[in-house]
Amino acid sequence: MNGLRVFALVLIVGGALALAYGGFSYTQDETAAKIGSLELSVKEKKSVNIPAWLGIAGIVGGVLVLVGAGRR
């Protein structure tokens, strides 16, 4: 399996995951206040939305690369 086919499969799987989940969330630690040796930290949950057109573009791009790699 050459590099282009692996890249195409990664695009297809990534696009499918983007369509299935629509985004992801993560937790970020932030220091709210620091007074001497006392430190107050806050955990903030953030989310990132992935547009549906980006998932579709990933799948279509992966298929095009896969077809192009097969014709070589």
TAJO-V351083 format. One record per helix or strand of 2 or more residues. SS is the DSSP state (A for helix, B for strand). FROM is the first residue (numbers start at 1). TO is the last residue. Records with the same first field share a line. If there is no record, write none. Layout:
# TAJO-V351083
SS = FROM-TO / FROM-TO
This chain:
# TAJO-V351083
A = 3-21 / 52-70
B = 23-35 / 38-49
